Amino acid sequence: MDKKTTSIVAYITWIGLIIAFCAGDKEGAKFHLNQALVIFLFGLLVWIPCLGQIWGIFIIVCWIMGLIAAINQEEKPVPLIGGIKILK
């Protein structure tokens, strides 16, 4: 897969993230792989009672912003959690 396809697939569920990481252009799409992983991991916090609903809306907005950035081939970090680097 090329850089753009890998970036887009990374945002499509956790299975897409694994496929993009294993079969895609890791070096070219490293930014979006990292963003998708951070969004997914922070998305697990929606299970917290009360605050989880508000956090879930925030995560959906971050996911949409990340997906749009991947489609436009931009490296724009998402708000609040975008600066976290897991993949080096």
Secondary structure as UniProt FT lines:
FT   HELIX           3..10
FT   HELIX           13..23
FT   TURN            26..29
FT   HELIX           30..43
FT   HELIX           44..47
FT   TURN            49..50
FT   HELIX           51..71
FT   TURN            72..73
FT   TURN            79..83
//
